[in-house]
């Protein structure tokens, strides 16, 4: 996530230092007001509705009931004090269909806020909704998750709900374009009859679809009441953490529609053999000064600098204080809600390096109890926030974060060059000196040798990628850094970049459209760019079906050969050996039935040199082509000659 949103200035919702006798910043506050119950928010039945709020510093608290998403209050109900800083209200009878907010008195200040535990909301998420949310379950729910034998078998495809289907040439029903249901649609066809949307993704052979944030995000980014064409946003500006975004539903005014339709999308993915990862944003809120959290318990939920202003490691104006027990609880409960109510298969943590380690481990432990095949991955960047780096869930702490994967930016930058210096090339388009970065990716980011080592303890902790939603697409970066290259040469560089990702140890991630060399016309940060920049261009996909087939062959190669998916660092150190090759290439073998591979030995050569390369093959038997045959100029007597800019894989069968 690399988003810079404009934010309004500071506002006070009550003095955090003076309320309730204890400073919210003190450890004593955490001890006295630690509520562990699982009933925060609404517990609804036809007979009664019970609402519990955690707001220790409030001197009075009310539930304001509304009979609509807009208009004046229907009734205001006094809450009574409960245990550990909570407030309780029991409403007898059936309150389905009503909306509510909280109103709290903090010091001299009255604040009205949305329930942080809201599971359903009205349009734009300004009021929470009371009702039986099981009514939003689609038929045959919960869906059956596709099997996943090991996290190493994962191939992730990262996509934005709207991008996937908004293109008029997508062939997706017009009323569903840009919506959850558009991506759930079956049998869609684009130019030349190519499969589009979910059909296209399933056809590639990837195992997981990773959705950019689908939780409710700010009205300032996308107003759910407005025409859908009027604004675009990636959605990294959270408003309600446990509710789907309304603009992706066919009816944002119906609190159940967005829930039902996201579940329909997840079920559709599962039916197509695809697991689903949600991109979750728990590092900051849209507005740290005006968020509901800040109104309910001023000072508690965010990190502050010594001068009293908000910590801003996120670059979005605030950092959530995930290390505080009740913030941690909110995040853990929220993840568990998505995992159970929505039956999802993984979570990608935006700016995970801002979250504290203990919170991430707590999430891993609780998910292991539920379903250990649920993947956790995150951006473990080492960042500045008002919490010591050693306490944060970043790359430097990977050794104590087992079962949590982190993005390998070293590999990404080695492949295509520095993302922030457009003109600088990477390994595939000219930078020989980047070959060691490639080797650090090939080995899954583990400690392979003194010089070839990154953050990972085990290969399942590394996400390899050449591009994602952030920064230039690989195509745009290659175009900017090698302007003299022909279209054909650029395509060869691009294919080599994808080939490196899909043959490396660890977990590969593809950016939607990478298989047809997606371009955003040189836009580096498209978080609010129009559809014309962000949409998946199905005509380009149709024109580049050769490239799509190449990607499918890469994925099939990875799936057919467990040697590319070794489970432990020891196996990698034991079976992977780098081989002699020209300076602008990387060559290695995966020896001796690595990972119980069907081939005895594999030989992999990435030649990034513009002209052909000749290598002497290790004398391990008779080498035969396995992949990239059309790029082999000569294979004879232990010598291999390949064309410029390509990947070739050979095998010794047995
Ligand atoms: Ca929203």
Boltz pocket constraint, residues with backbone or C-beta under 6 A from the ligand:
constraints:
  - pocket:
      binder: B
      contacts: [[A, 124], [A, 125], [A, 216], [A, 217], [A, 218], [A, 219], [A, 222], [A, 224], [A, 239], [A, 245], [A, 246], [A, 247]]
      max_distance: 6.0
